[in-house]
């Protein structure tokens, strides 16, 4: 009788990428506490910091060959805090709380949309087309809300005059996350290859614009990305129909 070899259990975890994930989760948590204390601009900036750290953890793991199933699951939980719960609570405390049940509903739609988006992504990660995301990524959805909040606070807008726009935007981000629209993942871009000199100039100008007016540019870029989903989906469907006819 052949004895089965016992499975090797890896007790440790990789420290470096999970530090970035922890930092992203703390930034989301800090956004919530800042909003509770009425510091909404700080809350918006904290959510953007969470996005930067969230973008780094996976890249660091791949560069250092420290990917793990633990890291994948931990990253999803961090995303739920930073891009699902945090934006919903921050928007509710900022203006949605003045709208009664409608405001509560809008905040919950965003949070639930983030949870469903992450659950669907985790279950389809092995079979999904790597070039596209199905549904608006949760960091991009959070960027729309955080960017809009930062822009309004910076320009001194009265939230009473824009509360219905905030309500509609918060519901829309939640629904876009669970939509079937395809969003480019930009994973096909190879940053190791050489590019024309004009590309470097354009990249420099974009970075300069963002640094000069971060609250305006980050909001416009996130909204533009959200709009790109329906456009990309329609283009892909049109190409598919044309290929069938041919």
C-alpha positions as CSV (number, residue, x, y, z in Angstrom):
1,X,0.0,0.0,0.0
2,X,1.4,3.3,-1.1
3,X,1.4,6.0,1.6
4,X,0.4,9.5,0.5
5,X,3.0,12.2,1.2
6,X,1.7,14.8,3.6
7,X,1.1,18.2,2.0
8,X,3.7,20.8,2.7
9,X,2.3,23.8,4.6
10,X,3.9,27.2,4.1
11,X,3.4,29.0,7.4
12,X,4.9,32.3,6.5
13,X,3.7,35.1,4.2
14,X,5.6,37.4,1.9
15,X,6.2,40.7,3.8
16,X,7.0,43.2,1.0
17,X,3.9,43.1,-1.2
18,X,1.6,42.7,1.8
19,X,3.0,45.8,3.4
20,X,1.7,47.8,0.4
21,X,-1.6,46.1,0.7
22,X,-1.8,46.9,4.4
23,X,-0.9,50.5,3.6
24,X,-3.7,50.7,1.1
25,X,-6.2,49.4,3.6
26,X,-5.0,51.8,6.2
27,X,-5.4,54.7,3.8
28,X,-9.0,53.6,3.2
29,X,-9.6,53.4,6.9
30,X,-8.0,56.8,7.4
31,X,-10.3,58.2,4.8
32,X,-13.3,57.0,6.9
33,X,-12.0,58.5,10.1
34,X,-11.1,61.8,8.4
35,X,-14.7,62.1,7.1
36,X,-16.1,61.3,10.5
37,X,-14.0,64.3,11.8
38,X,-15.2,66.5,8.9
39,X,-11.9,66.6,7.0
40,X,-13.3,65.6,3.7
41,X,-10.4,66.8,1.5
42,X,-8.1,64.6,3.6
43,X,-10.5,61.7,3.1
44,X,-10.4,62.2,-0.7
45,X,-6.6,62.4,-0.8
46,X,-6.4,59.3,1.4
47,X,-8.5,57.3,-1.1
48,X,-6.1,58.3,-3.9
49,X,-3.2,57.2,-1.8
50,X,-4.9,53.9,-1.3
51,X,-5.2,53.6,-5.1
52,X,-1.5,54.2,-5.6
53,X,-0.5,51.6,-3.0
54,X,-3.0,49.1,-4.4
55,X,-1.5,49.5,-7.8
56,X,2.0,48.9,-6.4
57,X,1.4,45.7,-4.4
58,X,0.7,43.4,-7.3
59,X,3.6,44.9,-9.4
60,X,6.0,44.5,-6.5
61,X,4.9,40.9,-6.0
62,X,5.5,40.1,-9.7
63,X,8.9,41.8,-9.7
64,X,10.1,40.0,-6.6
65,X,8.4,36.7,-7.5
66,X,6.4,36.8,-4.2
67,X,2.9,36.1,-5.5
68,X,0.7,34.0,-3.3
69,X,-2.9,33.0,-2.8
70,X,-2.8,34.7,0.5
71,X,-1.8,38.0,-1.1
72,X,-4.6,37.7,-3.7
73,X,-7.2,37.3,-1.0
74,X,-5.7,39.9,1.3
75,X,-5.7,42.4,-1.6
76,X,-9.4,41.8,-2.3
77,X,-10.3,42.4,1.4
78,X,-8.2,45.6,1.3
79,X,-9.9,46.7,-1.9
80,X,-13.3,46.2,-0.3
81,X,-12.3,48.5,2.6
82,X,-10.6,51.2,0.5
83,X,-12.8,51.3,-2.6
84,X,-16.1,49.8,-1.4
85,X,-16.7,50.8,2.2
86,X,-14.6,53.9,2.5
87,X,-16.1,55.8,-0.5
88,X,-19.7,54.9,0.5
89,X,-19.2,56.1,4.1
90,X,-17.3,59.2,3.0
91,X,-20.0,60.3,0.5
92,X,-22.7,59.5,3.0
93,X,-21.1,61.7,5.7
94,X,-20.3,64.4,3.2
95,X,-23.8,65.0,1.7
96,X,-25.9,61.8,1.3
97,X,-26.9,61.8,5.0
98,X,-29.0,64.9,4.4
99,X,-31.2,63.0,1.9
100,X,-32.7,60.4,4.3
101,X,-33.3,56.9,2.9
102,X,-32.4,57.9,-0.6
103,X,-28.9,58.8,0.5
104,X,-28.5,55.7,2.6
105,X,-29.6,53.6,-0.4
106,X,-27.1,55.3,-2.8
107,X,-24.2,54.7,-0.4
108,X,-25.2,51.0,0.0
109,X,-25.5,50.6,-3.8
110,X,-21.8,51.7,-4.2
111,X,-20.6,49.5,-1.3
112,X,-22.6,46.4,-2.6
113,X,-21.4,47.0,-6.1
114,X,-17.8,47.0,-4.9
115,X,-18.4,43.7,-3.1
116,X,-20.1,42.0,-6.1
117,X,-17.4,43.4,-8.4
118,X,-14.6,41.9,-6.4
119,X,-16.4,38.5,-5.9
120,X,-17.0,38.2,-9.7
121,X,-13.4,39.2,-10.5
122,X,-12.0,36.5,-8.1
123,X,-14.2,33.8,-9.5
124,X,-13.4,34.7,-13.2
125,X,-9.8,35.6,-12.9
126,X,-8.6,32.3,-14.5
127,X,-10.9,32.5,-17.5
128,X,-11.3,36.2,-18.1
129,X,-9.7,38.1,-21.0
130,X,-6.6,39.7,-19.5
131,X,-6.9,42.7,-21.8
132,X,-10.2,43.9,-20.3
133,X,-12.0,44.2,-17.0
134,X,-15.7,43.2,-16.8
135,X,-17.3,46.1,-15.1
136,X,-15.7,49.3,-13.8
137,X,-12.8,48.4,-11.5
138,X,-13.5,49.4,-7.9
139,X,-10.4,51.8,-7.6
140,X,-11.7,53.7,-10.7
141,X,-15.2,53.9,-9.2
142,X,-13.8,55.2,-5.9
143,X,-11.6,57.7,-7.9
144,X,-14.8,59.3,-9.4
145,X,-16.3,59.9,-6.0
146,X,-13.1,61.0,-4.3
147,X,-12.1,63.2,-7.2
148,X,-15.5,64.8,-7.3
149,X,-15.5,65.4,-3.6
150,X,-12.0,66.9,-3.7
151,X,-12.9,69.1,-6.6
152,X,-16.0,70.4,-4.9
153,X,-14.3,71.1,-1.6
154,X,-11.4,72.8,-3.3
155,X,-13.7,75.1,-5.2
156,X,-16.0,75.8,-2.2
157,X,-19.2,74.4,-3.8
158,X,-22.3,74.2,-1.6
159,X,-23.2,70.5,-1.3
160,X,-26.8,71.4,-0.9
161,X,-26.8,72.6,-4.6
162,X,-25.2,69.4,-5.9
163,X,-26.6,66.7,-3.6
164,X,-28.8,65.1,-6.3
165,X,-25.8,64.9,-8.6
166,X,-23.8,63.3,-5.9
167,X,-26.7,60.8,-5.3
168,X,-26.8,59.9,-9.0
169,X,-23.1,59.6,-9.3
170,X,-22.8,57.3,-6.2
171,X,-25.5,55.0,-7.6
172,X,-23.9,55.0,-11.0
173,X,-20.5,54.0,-9.8
174,X,-22.1,51.0,-7.9
175,X,-24.0,49.9,-11.0
176,X,-21.1,50.4,-13.4
177,X,-19.0,48.0,-11.2
178,X,-21.5,45.2,-11.7
179,X,-22.2,46.0,-15.4
180,X,-20.9,43.9,-18.3
181,X,-19.1,46.9,-19.9
182,X,-15.5,46.1,-20.8
183,X,-12.8,48.4,-19.5
184,X,-9.2,48.3,-20.8
185,X,-6.8,46.8,-18.2
186,X,-3.8,48.3,-20.0
187,X,-2.0,45.0,-19.3
188,X,-1.0,44.7,-23.0
189,X,1.2,47.8,-22.6
190,X,4.9,46.8,-22.3
191,X,6.8,49.5,-20.4
192,X,10.1,47.7,-21.2
193,X,9.9,48.4,-24.9
194,X,11.2,51.5,-26.6
195,X,8.6,54.1,-27.6
196,X,8.8,57.2,-29.9
197,X,10.2,60.4,-28.2
198,X,6.8,62.1,-28.6
199,X,5.3,59.5,-26.2
200,X,7.7,60.6,-23.5
201,X,6.7,64.2,-24.1
202,X,3.0,63.4,-23.9
203,X,3.5,61.4,-20.7
204,X,5.5,64.4,-19.2
205,X,2.7,66.8,-20.1
206,X,0.0,64.6,-18.6
207,X,1.9,64.2,-15.3
208,X,2.5,68.0,-15.2
209,X,-1.2,68.7,-15.7
210,X,-2.1,66.2,-12.9
211,X,0.4,67.7,-10.5
212,X,-0.7,71.2,-11.3
213,X,-4.5,70.5,-10.8
214,X,-4.7,67.1,-9.1
215,X,-8.3,67.5,-7.9
216,X,-9.5,68.5,-11.4
217,X,-7.4,66.2,-13.5
218,X,-7.9,63.0,-11.4
219,X,-11.7,63.6,-11.5
220,X,-11.7,64.1,-15.3
221,X,-9.5,61.1,-15.9
222,X,-11.6,58.8,-13.8
223,X,-14.8,60.0,-15.4
224,X,-13.3,59.6,-18.9
225,X,-12.3,56.0,-18.0
226,X,-15.8,55.3,-16.8
227,X,-17.2,56.6,-20.1
228,X,-14.8,54.5,-22.1
229,X,-16.4,51.2,-20.9
230,X,-19.6,51.6,-22.9
231,X,-17.7,52.9,-25.9
232,X,-15.2,50.0,-25.9
233,X,-18.0,47.5,-25.5
234,X,-19.9,48.9,-28.4
235,X,-16.8,48.8,-30.6
236,X,-16.0,45.2,-29.7
237,X,-19.6,44.1,-30.4
238,X,-19.6,45.9,-33.8
239,X,-16.3,44.2,-34.7
240,X,-17.8,40.8,-33.7
241,X,-20.9,41.4,-35.8
242,X,-18.8,42.4,-38.8
243,X,-16.6,39.3,-38.4
244,X,-19.7,37.1,-38.4
245,X,-21.0,38.7,-41.6
246,X,-17.7,38.2,-43.3
